[in-house]
Every structure is written in structure tokens, then in C-alpha cells.
Amino acid sequence: MQPRDLSAHVAYEAGRGVGEVARELGLDEETLIKLSSNENAFGPSPKAVEAVKAHAPMVHTYPKSSAADLRERLADRLSVDSGQIWLANGGDGALDYLSRAMLRPGEEVLVPTPGFAYYGMSARYHHGSVNEYPIEKADGFTQSVDGILEHYSDERIVYLTSPHNPTGSEVSVADVETIAEETAEETLVVIDEAYGEFSASPSAVPLVRERDDIAVIRTFSKAHGLAGLRLGYAVVSDAWADAYARVNTPFAASEIACRAGLAALDDASHVERTVETAAWAREYIYENLECQTWESAGNFVLCEVDNGSEITAAAQREGVIVRDTTSFGLPECIRITCGTREETKRAVEVLNGLL
């Protein structure tokens, strides 16, 4: 007995965690700074923590009402109908729902490289195939309409990321609309805004109110600090929003996740503090790190250090965990998550010593 042929599939490589690095190097976890996974430097909202504690005794029940409440709350914020909110187990779960709803076996998707590996992974899981468009270092990692459309060939889904991981570059709302206009009627343009709260640029969600060929991905993992609860959602066209009931995993967003999400939406000050600190940290890295960096609209900065794996390993031994971007096809770079002011200063100090 064997699984189906998975030779075309790739494993997702996550940033290294504090526990595994501490065990490997014999270090005290308390002394380590983790800046490798673009997590919230301040953790979850205190209101979300209280909600988790308050609703823990109810985890024996399915999250029907809490999920409905969260969809309503998000819909109200985004000026769409609640049916247009597809709650999921993280943003990657929302990507899976779109693949289920849109892809027929053998159909193709177009993904950025470098980029989030799960775009292609999800397509392959659902028996699609993957084509790529490059985001070039030589062009400052700019995401241009012409550069994307040059590689477009009637794919069923085109994935855009704004802000883009790991480079931090953006796609304007106008460019998203242009790409939707210039692609086939049966092509869905998916814009991943996982880091959208950190950007000063407007969201593409208003386009979803006007068009049926654009969907937006959002998450509670980053600015809201709920990565461990796995809560995300897609915002889709009203014209085909009812497909959710036929493709979603029953109760994929848990009771605790939904309650924490509702509470997190009530804590604007936590998000503001997170976003302001990330903006400060980006500028501090640009100005003080002694290597090439690229301007980022996310809560991270991409840096050129010649040998990313060596610098990453050496930084870990000094108690600072950053992301080696070899898995993104950028072995000469590292990605630094924006930490607290103290964490960011320490990371820059350590990295400068190594550089």
C-alpha cells in the first residue's frame, strides 16, 4: 500500500523555533530571540488571551455560533455580506478552499517566485499544476503588471502577494485591477494580504465588491498575534460565495480561535502598537544594519549577507534566530522579523558583529 505519487510535491519549510534551536545548541530558551517566523513581537492581544481562558470550558461544543458571529463582524468591517467571508484554519486553509472551489484536475495556477510555497502546494494537492513568474532582485523585487502578465498563459488562478514575503514589496490596488482586467474571464486573481495591516497602502477588498474574479486572503496570525490558533479567511465575490458550504472543512475555525478572533478585533490598541513598532524596527534595520536591505511594507526586512545559512547558524549561536531564505531561492539573504525595540537592536548588533 502506497500513497499516490507525491514526487512533484514539496515540503513547507517553516522558520526555526526557540525550542528546537535551544535543544540543538544547548542554550537556555529564555536567552533566545526568535525573529524567523514573522510572528507578533508582543504576542496575542490581552483581550484574546482572556477570551481563550473564558471559553476553554466550552471546547466540547462545535463553533457554529462563534463562527457566524466572527463572519458577521468581519463582514461589517469590510462592507461585504457575511457569506463572502470564508473562515478557515489559517490563511493557508483559505487558499485550500479557493483551490477546491476553482481548480479542475490538470488546471494551472501562476505563482510568484520567490514566494509563499503553499500557493503551489495547495494547487498540487487539488490536482492542479504550477507555473511561476519571477520577482527579480535585479529589479529591486518590484512586482510589475508587465512582469506578471508576461508569464501568464490562461491559468485558472493567479496569486499576488502584497506585502510580499520575503521581499516586502507591494502590488497596488490599481495594478491588481489591471491584472484582473487583462486576464481571462475564468481566471481568479487571488491577492494575499497576510501582512496588510503593516502597510500604509489600501486593501484590495473593495475590488471584491465590484468584481467576481478577485479574492483576498487575510489572517489573524500576524498583526493580531494569533498564529498558534490558526485563524484566517478569504473575502470572495458575492456571485459565488455560496460555494463555501460545499468546499469548507466542517468547523475548520475552532471555537477558541473564533472567540479569540472576535476579542482581537476589539483591541485596536494592540494592533496599533504592533504596527507602529514594526515600522520603527524596519527603519532601524535599514539605517543600522551594515548590509544591503530592501524597503518592506511587512513586519520583516530582507537583507543580503552573502551566505544566509552561515550567518543564520552563527546568529543562532549568539542567541538570535533569523530566517535563512535559501528555501525561497535566495541563499545569499536572510529575513529578519521586526521584534520589539530591544530585540531589534540586539539582532542588529549581533548580525553586524558577524558581517
C-alpha positions in Angstrom: 0.0 0.0 0.0 1.4 3.4 -1.1 0.2 6.9 -1.3 -0.4 8.5 -4.7 2.7 9.9 -6.5 3.8 12.9 -4.4 7.2 13.3 -6.2 6.1 16.8 -7.6 5.1 18.0 -4.1 7.5 19.9 -1.8 7.5 20.2 1.9 6.9 23.6 3.6 9.9 24.9 5.4 9.0 26.9 8.5 11.2 29.3 10.4 13.1 27.6 13.2 11.6 27.7 16.7 13.1 28.6 20.0 12.7 25.1 21.4 14.5 23.3 18.6 17.3 25.8 18.5 17.8 25.7 22.2 17.9 21.9 22.3 20.3 21.7 19.3 22.8 24.3 20.7 22.3 23.6 24.4 21.1 27.1 25.1 18.6 28.5 27.5 15.3 29.2 25.7 14.9 32.4 27.8 18.0 33.9 26.2 16.9 33.4 22.6 15.3 36.0 20.4 13.1 34.5 17.7 12.9 36.7 14.6 12.4 34.0 12.0 8.7 33.5 11.5 7.1 37.0 11.2 5.2 36.5 14.4 3.8 39.3 16.5 6.6 40.7 18.8 4.0 41.4 21.5 2.2 38.2 21.4 -1.6 38.0 21.2 -4.0 40.7 22.4 -4.6 40.5 26.1 -8.3 40.5 25.2 -7.8 37.5 23.1 -6.0 35.7 25.9 -8.9 36.4 28.2 -11.3 35.1 25.6 -9.4 31.9 25.3 -9.5 31.4 29.1 -13.1 32.3 29.3 -14.3 29.9 26.6 -11.9 27.0 27.3 -14.7 25.2 29.2 -16.9 25.3 26.1 -14.5 23.5 23.7 -16.7 20.4 23.8 -19.2 22.2 21.5 -18.8 22.9 17.8 -18.2 26.6 16.9 -21.3 27.2 15.0 -22.5 30.5 16.6 -19.0 31.9 17.2 -18.0 31.3 13.6 -21.2 33.0 12.5 -20.5 35.9 14.8 -17.0 36.3 13.5 -18.1 36.2 9.9 -20.7 38.9 10.7 -18.1 41.1 12.5 -15.6 40.8 9.6 -18.3 41.5 7.0 -19.4 44.6 8.8 -15.8 45.9 9.0 -15.2 45.2 5.3 -18.6 46.3 4.0 -19.4 42.9 2.4 -22.0 40.2 3.2 -21.2 37.6 5.8 -21.4 34.9 3.1 -18.4 36.5 1.4 -16.2 35.7 4.4 -14.8 32.2 4.2 -13.3 31.4 7.6 -10.5 28.9 7.6 -7.8 27.2 9.6 -5.3 30.0 8.9 -4.7 31.8 5.6 -3.4 28.6 4.1 -6.8 26.9 4.8 -8.5 29.7 2.9 -6.1 29.1 0.0 -7.2 25.4 0.1 -10.8 26.4 -0.1 -10.2 28.5 -3.2 -8.3 25.6 -4.8 -11.2 23.3 -4.0 -13.8 25.7 -5.4 -11.9 26.7 -8.5 -9.5 24.1 -9.8 -10.4 21.2 -12.0 -7.8 18.4 -12.3 -4.9 19.4 -14.5 -5.7 23.2 -14.5 -2.8 25.5 -13.9 -2.0 28.3 -11.4 0.6 31.1 -11.6 2.6 31.8 -8.5 5.4 34.2 -7.7 9.0 33.0 -7.2 10.3 33.7 -4.6 7.1 33.4 -2.7 4.9 31.6 -0.2 5.4 27.9 -1.1 1.8 27.0 -0.1 0.3 28.6 -3.2 1.8 25.9 -5.3 1.4 23.2 -2.6 -2.3 23.8 -2.4 -2.8 23.6 -6.2 -0.9 20.3 -6.4 -2.9 18.9 -3.5 -6.0 19.6 -5.6 -4.5 18.0 -8.8 -3.5 21.3 -10.4 -0.1 22.2 -11.9 2.0 25.2 -11.1 3.7 27.8 -13.3 5.8 30.7 -12.0 6.6 34.3 -12.6 9.8 35.8 -11.2 10.2 38.6 -8.8 13.8 39.7 -9.5 16.4 41.1 -7.2 17.9 42.9 -10.1 14.6 44.9 -10.3 14.5 45.6 -6.6 11.9 42.8 -6.2 9.3 45.1 -7.9 6.1 43.4 -8.7 5.0 44.9 -12.1 1.9 44.2 -14.1 4.0 43.6 -17.2 6.3 41.3 -15.4 3.4 39.2 -14.2 1.4 39.2 -17.4 4.4 38.3 -19.4 4.3 34.8 -17.8 0.5 34.5 -17.8 -1.0 31.8 -20.0 -4.7 31.5 -19.2 -4.0 30.0 -15.7 -7.1 29.4 -13.6 -5.7 31.2 -10.6 -3.0 34.0 -10.5 -1.5 34.6 -7.0 -0.3 38.0 -5.9 1.2 38.9 -2.5 1.1 42.3 -1.0 3.1 42.9 1.0 5.2 40.1 -0.5 7.1 37.6 1.6 10.1 37.6 1.9 10.8 40.8 0.0 8.3 43.2 1.4 7.3 44.7 -2.0 3.7 45.6 -2.8 1.2 45.4 -5.6 -1.1 48.5 -5.8 -4.9 48.1 -5.9 -4.8 49.7 -9.4 -2.4 47.0 -10.6 -4.5 44.2 -9.1 -7.5 45.5 -11.0 -5.4 45.8 -14.2 -4.2 42.2 -13.9 -7.8 41.1 -13.4 -8.8 43.1 -16.5 -6.0 41.7 -18.6 -6.5 38.0 -17.7 -9.2 35.7 -18.9 -12.8 35.8 -17.7 -12.3 32.4 -16.0 -9.1 33.4 -14.2 -9.3 34.2 -10.5 -6.8 36.7 -9.1 -6.0 36.0 -5.5 -4.3 38.7 -3.6 -2.7 37.6 -0.3 -2.8 40.4 2.3 -1.5 38.4 5.2 0.7 41.4 6.1 -1.8 44.0 5.1 -2.1 45.7 8.5 1.6 46.7 8.4 1.2 48.5 5.1 0.0 52.1 4.6 -1.4 51.1 1.2 -5.1 50.4 0.8 -6.5 46.9 0.7 -7.9 45.3 -2.4 -11.1 44.2 -0.6 -13.1 47.0 -2.3 -12.4 45.3 -5.6 -14.2 42.2 -4.4 -17.4 44.2 -4.0 -17.3 45.1 -7.7 -15.8 42.1 -9.4 -16.3 38.3 -9.3 -12.7 37.5 -10.5 -10.8 38.7 -7.4 -10.5 37.2 -3.9 -8.5 38.5 -1.0 -6.7 36.4 1.8 -6.4 37.8 5.3 -5.1 36.3 8.6 -5.2 36.8 12.3 -1.7 35.3 12.6 0.4 38.4 12.1 -0.8 41.8 13.4 -3.3 40.2 15.7 -0.8 37.7 17.1 -2.9 34.5 16.8 -0.6 32.4 14.7 -0.8 29.4 17.1 -4.6 29.4 16.9 -4.6 29.1 13.0 -7.4 31.6 12.0 -7.6 33.2 8.6 -10.2 33.9 5.9 -10.9 34.7 2.3 -13.0 37.6 1.1 -14.8 36.4 -2.1 -17.3 37.6 -4.6 -21.0 37.5 -3.7 -21.6 35.8 -7.0 -20.1 32.6 -5.9 -19.8 33.0 -2.1 -22.3 30.1 -1.5 -19.6 27.6 -2.7 -18.1 27.8 0.8 -20.8 25.5 2.1 -19.7 22.8 -0.4 -15.9 23.1 0.0 -15.1 24.0 3.6 -14.0 21.6 6.2 -16.7 21.4 8.9 -15.9 23.8 11.7 -12.3 24.4 10.5 -12.1 27.5 12.6 -12.2 26.3 16.2 -14.4 27.7 19.0 -11.3 29.0 20.7 -9.9 30.6 17.5 -13.2 32.3 16.7 -13.6 33.7 20.2 -10.0 34.9 20.2 -10.6 36.5 16.8 -13.7 38.3 18.0 -11.8 39.6 21.0 -8.8 40.6 18.9 -10.9 42.7 16.7 -12.0 44.7 19.7 -8.3 45.5 20.6 -7.3 48.2 18.2 -4.6 49.5 20.5 -2.7 46.1 20.4 -2.7 46.2 16.6 -1.6 49.9 16.6 1.3 49.2 18.9 2.3 46.2 16.8 2.2 48.2 13.5 4.0 51.2 15.0 6.8 49.1 16.4 7.2 47.2 13.2 7.5 50.5 11.3 10.2 51.7 13.8 12.0 48.3 13.5 12.1 48.4 9.7 13.7 51.9 9.8 16.2 50.9 12.5 17.3 47.9 10.4 17.6 50.0 7.2 19.7 52.6 9.0 21.9 50.4 11.2 22.4 47.0 9.6 25.7 47.0 7.7 24.5 45.3 4.6 22.1 45.7 1.6 18.4 45.8 2.7 15.2 46.3 0.7 12.3 48.5 1.7 9.5 46.4 3.2 5.8 47.0 3.8 5.6 44.0 6.1 6.8 43.2 9.6 10.1 41.9 8.3 13.2 43.1 6.3 15.1 41.1 3.6 18.9 41.6 3.9 21.8 40.5 1.7 24.6 38.8 3.7 26.4 36.7 1.0 25.9 33.4 2.8 22.5 33.2 4.5 22.9 29.8 6.0 26.2 30.6 7.6 25.1 33.9 9.0 21.8 32.3 10.3 23.7 29.5 12.0 26.2 31.9 13.6 23.5 34.2 14.8 21.7 31.3 16.4 24.8 30.6 18.4 24.7 34.2 19.6 21.0 33.8 20.6 19.3 35.4 17.7 17.1 33.3 15.3 16.6 34.8 11.9 15.3 33.2 8.7 17.7 31.7 6.1 16.0 32.4 2.8 17.7 29.6 0.9 14.3 27.8 0.7 12.9 30.9 -1.1 15.7 30.7 -3.7 17.7 33.5 -2.1 20.7 31.7 -0.4 22.6 35.0 -0.2 19.9 36.6 2.0 18.3 36.4 5.4 14.9 37.7 6.6 14.6 39.5 9.9 11.2 39.7 11.6 10.6 43.1 13.3 10.9 42.4 17.0 10.4 44.7 20.0 12.8 47.7 20.1 15.1 45.8 22.4 15.0 42.6 20.3 15.6 44.5 17.1 18.6 46.4 18.5 20.1 43.1 19.8 19.6 41.4 16.4 21.3 44.2 14.5 24.2 44.3 17.0 24.7 40.5 16.6 24.4 40.5 12.9 26.8 43.4 12.4 29.3 41.6 14.5 29.0 38.6 12.2 29.0 40.6 9.0 
